[in-house]
Amino acid sequence: MISLSNPIKLKNERQFRRLALLTVATIYLVILAGGIVRGTGSGMGCPDWPKCFGQWVPPTDVSQLPSNYQEIYSHRGYADTVFNPVKTWIEYVNRLLGVLTGFFIFLTFLSSLRFFKTDRTITVLSFAAFILVGFQGWLGSKVVSSLLAPWMITLHMLVAIVIVGVLLYVTARSYSGVIPKDTIRSRAFVNRFLILSSLVLLIQILLGTQVREEVDYVAERLGNANRDQWVNYFGIKFIIHRSFSWIVVLTQLLWYWRFYREQEGGVLSAMGKWVMGLTLAQIATGITLSHFGMPAFAQPIHLTIAIIALGIQFILILLLNKEVVFSEQRVPSEGKEVHTA
């Protein structure tokens, strides 16, 4: 039997939870920054990696570059590209956020060591997230060296989603003992359609990455000055993605209707409201992109909102099924005594 009378232990567990949530937030910032980089065409703002134009702090003016910089970086697509300090610094800030995320994930792993004896899964998965973020950094260098190959950019984003998923599982597992049990009577119904809607949303995100590749192709040929004409050149992938949004909305409403009626307040209820609010925001940004000339600001917001909504749904699934998904958990909940298996 584990006693929960140790205030230091409880404080350490709360610190881990806060740090894990902060780490997840930084990853979402990186995803948003990556979307901004792609939406503004800043991916080659720094043609080399990890440095930027051979410098740790990138230049702010073309006078700080060699006169033949276009020739030097011609193999990176700079033969006819004029230096743009705004794009350079957008890409550089994106890289700095990536480094910051790696730092936070390492701190999360160190903090998870306190769970090693009571719930080893938290420590193991925190370490896995740290390894994955290292792989993500390496993959980022390959994205640059591939001259922003669309499939490499998509893979880079998908790895970020996997890292978010691992950290959200760890966070939910550490919180499961302190969040009150749900009050849903139709749990099987809610569960079924919550899982279905999450899969549908994931498919929609993947379809969106395919559309994003199509956007890059059209943008390269028409240029930014003709953004309002891009949508006229999109193919079947865009039509499928736009039409599939109705299925996303329908599956979200199916589970939330019953969830809203039966869940009596608390954290779980708030999560459900956030998912629906984000779904509405996702629709709004999608309409903005489709009917208002593909504005650059809406592209990263559209993607980030979808990934955040998917993350919250993932946490809901975990917490509604914690007796199953956390069945081997031995982390004590606050204010009680529990037996270890």
Secondary structure, DSSP 8 states (H G I E B T S, - for coil): -B----HHHHHHHHHHHHHHHHHHHHHHHHHHHHHHHHHTT-TTSS-SSSSBTTBSS--SSGGGS-TTHHHHTGGGTTTT----HHHHHHHHHHHHHHHHHHHHHHHHHHHHGGGTTT-HHHHHHHHHHHHHHHHHHHHHHHHHHTTS-HHHHHHHHHHHHHHHHHHHHHHHHHHTTTS-----S-HHHHHHHHHHHHHHHHHHHHHHHHHHHHHHHHHHHH-GGGHHHHGGG--HHHHHHHHHHHHHHHHHHHHHHHHHHH--SHHHHHHHHHHHHHHHHHHHHHHHHHHTT--TTHHHHHHHHHHHHHHHHHHHHHHHTHHHHTTT-----TTS-B---
